[in-house]
Amino acid sequence: MSRFVPLLVLVLAACRTERVAPPGAEFLIAAGDSSFWVRSQNGRLKIRGAPLQLARLRGRFHEIYVADDDRSHYEAVIVGQRVFRRDLLTGDSVAIFEDTTAASLERWYREEHPNDPRVSADDEVSEHPIVEATAEIGLLDAFGPYQSYEYRADGVIQGGAEWHVTRRGVLDLEKGDQASLAGLFGDSIATRIVAEGKRRFSLALDSVLASPDARARAAADAIADFEFDSSSFAIVRDGRVPAVQFFAPGHGARAGGMMISLAPIIADSAAAWWTDVRATLSVAPFDSSLDRWERPGLSVVTRYDATGDRATLAMLDSAGREWPVARISAPAYSLLWLDAPPLDPATRRALTRAFDEAALYSEQSRTALGPSRERATRLASTTRSPRTPRL
């Protein structure tokens, strides 16, 4: 039996060598509506997830969030929303998007009804208010200092007008202002993109008008109420290349609250700001079932399930050994390495504090898809949800 001892030793040794520690790494990955902080150190993997939307601007981390702008009176429910940028080091917040519609509507209402004072969020309002108006801002993809968003507004004045608006836009997170195509890509490329957008809009309208499909004929009745708006767009990507997607808003009783989405138009990947963005994007083919980020000796992958709603996050070394990390929301948008160079102590404390605080966020306080006022939900339940026909 002694001849089997060396073999047993080899087997045990092989088992021990298989227990290789995962490569050292630290990174943030943005996925779904959350951020995940992964740290591999001394053979141990740690991960934290939180409903945070983070941006790194000039080397400093900021949280991008939406909050209600409640301008209600007893006879007027007026709830808009604002977008803020919060510096994680200082804790200071700056508004980078103001809902001018809510402010203008309240100004008109106060002129018409000077004796109706503003009420607080906990106060009761009339069961049949003169004005009911709500606005919602949904944060979409962010690329570097540029944050795409969707704006929706619905309102009705008792015995008078009713309106529904949906459009998209891009915020410059550093300047706290709307980003223009010329500012993003330069004048000549912006001119090309707008011209191509108008051409695609015309083709989309022609295809609707020429289609024999019953649904298309129904849409044709409202087609004149859509218009091409060069400021209603979002930044998307085609693989690792930036693209612009226009959304033509509808107006009036038939098309208000709807949009026509046009096919994305390839922009300029040589734009200076995109250079930093490209380093955070997956190197896997755009139509693959996984995303992959690489650096020497290490790959990070996310594999999507059949529904596309969840993904498995894993790390792989250069030998192909794999360490599962966690199940995360999907899709994964970007990955930012935090150990090259390593985080300074102050930034690490700020990130830790932000994740701790985000763990206490309620669904209502973080969502950008609906006003938090209970009394404003009556309007949402009686108006049409914004729809986006794809042509």
C-alpha positions, 0 to 999 in steps of 0.5 A: 500500500505504500506505493499509493502514498505518493499519489495521495500526497500529489492529490492533496497537494493539487487540492491545496494549489487549486485554492488560489486566492483571487487577484487583488483588485478594487472597482466600482461597477454601475448596474441597473439603478445601483452601484456595486463596490468590489474589493479583493484583498488578502484573498478575501472578496467583499462587495457592497451594493446601494441605490446610488448613481455616482459620477467622478468629476475631476477626480472627485466623486459625486452622487446624482439624485432626484428630489421633489420640488413641492409648490402645492397650495390648498387648491393646487397640487403642483409637484415638480422635481429637481436633479442635484449633484452632491459632492461626497467629500464635502456633502454639499449639494448643488441643483443642476436641473430646475423644473421651470414648468412647475415654477411658472405654473405656481407663479401664474396660480399665485397671481390668480389666487393670492389668498391661497397660501402654500402648504407643506408636504404633510398638509391636507389639500382640496379633494377637487383642486383647481390645478393638478400638475406633476413632473417626473425626471428619470435618470438614464445612462451617464457617460463621464460628465454627461447625464441623460434624462427623461422628463415627463409632465402631466397637468390639468386645470379645472374646467380648462386645459390638460397637457402631457409632455415627454422629452429627453435631454442631457445634463452637463454635470460639471456646469450644471446646465443642459448639454448641447450637441455642439458642446458635446461634439463640436459644430460640424459634427453636431450639424451632421447629426441634426441633419441625419436626425431630421432625415430619419424623422421624415423617413419614420413619418413616411413609413407610418403613413405608407403602412397598411397595418391597422396600428400604423393607421391609428398612429397616422391620425396623430402623426402631425402632432409630432415634431423633430426637436434637436434638443430632445436627445440622449447619449447612448453607445454603439459598442465603445463608440458614442451615439446620439438618439433623438426622441421626437415629442408629441403635442396636443390632445392626441400625441401629448405625452408620447415620443417617437424614438429614432435609430441612434446616430454614430457620433465622434469617438475622438471627443476628448471627454469620451477618451476617459469614458471608453476606459470604463466600457465593456470590451465584449461585443455589444450583442453578446450575452456578457460584458467584460472589462480587462486589465493585465492579469484580471478580467471582470465579467457579468453574465446575463440570465435569460430575462436580462434582468439579473447578471452574475458578476465574476473575476477571472485571472490570466489562467482562466480561474474564476471567482464568483462575486455576486448576483447584481442588477442588470445591465452593467453600464460601466466599471471604474478601477479604484486601485490604479491609483489607489483611493486616498483615505478621505475619498474612501471614507466619503464613499463608505459614508455614501454607501452607508447612507444609501442603505437607509434610502426608501424606495420613494426617496430615491425613485425618479419615476413618481412624485412622493406626495400621496395626493399627487398620485390621483393625477397619475392614475387618471392620465395616460402613461407616456409611451414611446412608439419605435418607428 
